[in-house]
């Protein structure tokens, strides 16, 4: 891929990467959001961000109670963009990514909510749209949780390989 090809595809499809994560006052991350080991980037759990990097708290809450499927899917999309933003900041260019390995998606939901897969399809759809097929292919888990940090509705973590 050419220089910034992924960023150009994102823009052409109307997607904007958010600014770096701005944690709320008093919240300190005691870990990096992206941990690079050799040619592997381990992406810590991310939640939905607004364009300015602040938490998209309007999409926080319990899916099936406070939020519906459409809102949860929007939260997953914003979370996916936050992950790509963190990867771009760490790697310099998303074009350096050679493979998505494993992706873990968690949905803060009621016990009877069973549409975890459609919610997390937002991540898979996004990477499938902007990366080559052999790079975008990934294994994935989509699970329900009783709660997530700060009341987030969706949290996604990933393992990515790059050159």
N, C-alpha and C positions, 0 to 999 in steps of 0.2 A: 504494500500500500504506500501511496505517496505521503509526504509530510502533511500531517493534520487532516488526513482523509476522513478519519472517524469524526473529528470535530466538524468538518464540513458536512458530512452526512447528517449529523445531529441537527445542525442549523437548518439544513435543507428540509428536514422533516418537522421543523418548528420547535425543536427542543433546545432548552438553554440549561447549561450546567450552572448550578448555584455557586455562590461564593463559598469559600471554606467554612466549615462548621463553626458557628458562634454559640458556644455553650451558655446557658443561663448563668447569671451572677451566682457565685458560690459553688458552681459545679465545676470540678476539676477532673479531667480525664487522666488517669494514672497509667495510661497505655497509649501507644500510637494508634491512629486510625488506620494506618497501613504499615505493616511490618514486613520489610524486605529481607529475605534470606536467599542469597544466591540469585537465581532467576525466577524466584517465586515471591509473590506478594500476597500476604495474608491480610484480608480486609476485615477489620473489626466490625462489629454490629453497627449499622447505620440506621437512622430513622428518617422520616420525611423532613425535607428542608424547604424553606422559602427561598426565593432567588437571592436574597441578601445573606444567606447562610444561617439564619435563625431557624429554630425548630418550628415546623408547621403545626402548631398546637391545635389549630382548628380541625386537624385530622387526627387528633389523639382521642383515645377512648376505646371502649370495648365494642368490637364488631359484632353485630347482631343485637346490640342494645343501644349504643350511642351513635354508631355509624352503620351505614348499609354497605352492601357489596360494592357499589359504584364508588363510594367514598374510600373504602379500604383499598380498592384498586388504584385510585388516584394517589393514596398514601404510598403504595408500593412503587408506583412510577416515580414519584418524587424521591423516594428512598434510593431507587436505582440510579437516578441522576446524581444524587449525592455521592454514591459509591464511585461513579465515573469521575466526578469532580475530584474526589480524594485521590483516585488513581492517577489522574492527569497531573495533579499537584506533585505527587511523589515521583512519577516516572517522566514527567516533562511532556509526554505525548501519549495519547491513547493508541497511537499507531504501533507502539512498542509491544503491545499485548499480543502474544502468540497463541494463547489458549485460556479459556475460562475452565477451571477444573471443577470444583465443587461449590455449590451455592446452597446456603441454608436460609430459608425464609420462615419467619415466625409471625403468627397473627394473634394478637390479643383479642380473644373472642369468648362468646358465651359457650357453654358446654354443648349446645345443640347446633352451633354453626359448623357446617361441613364443607364450605366452599373455599378452603384454603388454597387449593390448586388454582382456581381462577384468579384469586387475588395475586398470587405470586407469578402468574403468567405475565404480569406487567413487566417484570424483570426480564424474563426469557424473551418476550416479544421485542423489547427495546434492544437487547444485545443482538438478537437475530436480524434486526433491521439495519444496524449500523456497522456490524463486524462481518467479515467473511464467514461463511458457514463453518469451515474447519476451526476457526477461532472461537466463534460464538457457542458451539456445542458444549454443553456442560451437564454434569449430574446435578440433581436438585432434590431437596427435601422441602416440603411445605407443611408446617405443623401448627397446631393451635396451642396457645399458652393461656394460663389463668391470668397472667399480667406480664407487662414488659416495663423496662425502665421509664420513669417519669410519666407513665400512662400512655406511651406510644402505642399506636394501633398495629404497626408493622415494624419489624426489625429484620434486616437482611445482612448476612455476612458472606464472604466469598474467598475463594482461593484462585489466584490468577497467575499465569506464567507469562514471562516477557523476555525480550532480548535487549 
